[in-house]
């Protein structure tokens, strides 16, 4: 499902020159020593785990990018992506994934992902021998596509990885963990929304029961948490707006789901209201038509 790596469009020359990286300069020797030193492997494993956790805090992502965390992640993956150092590969991809979640809202993150060479690495993540790397690669690719970093290429994620996303969503809605960790409804649905920005990936999401799971996410959020949970509702309704033209979504959309959506028409969150109006228009809501008329 992927072109050979050497036929992917090259980056501009300016983008190929990596930005300065304090973190890479600081840790490069440890990264290099991992090839022959178990102690260096232990140190790097701990470092990448800490950066993975720190990048899970949205306010820390931009400062970490300015210090060169993307460059460090790319260097580690360039060096060890096909190695047997599974924890280091997994934590590094986890850090890069947490960074990618801020792509739509941060110009700094977009610039560093581009200049560090994360963009041409995406196909390699998607065909890794380690399933968690492939899963993170799917989410990173989706967020990069939404941010416009993959506009010159069609990055079609595997049905296997899209299936994992849906399984992750199902378990998260049930309060369970996935892949050894806990996920939030917002981050899984944000991944789905980004994924569905490309028609082929959207088709895979729908084929993996994505429509029913998205509607269930809407029910769970509104019943358990209420309409003040803006991030969750924004991600859920954005996903719905991208899949609501499909017959599988329309057939899954029960009267109770339509009622919830119609209640959200009065949302003060501009993005949520806009998404909801699009969904209701696609499924033929009479109330939405009357709202638009007046």
Buried (B, 14 or more C-beta within 10 A) or exposed (E): EBEEEEEBEEBEEEBEEBBEBEBBEEBBEBBBBBEEEEEBBBBBBEBBBEBBBBBBEEEBBBEBBBBBBBBBBBBBBEBBBEEEBBBBBBBBBBBBBBBBBBBBEBEEBBBBBBBBBBBBBBBBBBEBEBEBBBBBBBBBBBBBBBBEBBEEBBBBBBBBBBBBBBBBBBBBBEEEEBBEEEBEBBBBBBBBBBBBBBEEBBBBBBBBBBBBBBBBBBBBBBEEEEBEBBBBBBBBBBBBBBBBBBEBBBEBBEEEBBEBBBEBBEBEBEBBBBBBBBBBBBBEBEEBEEBEEE
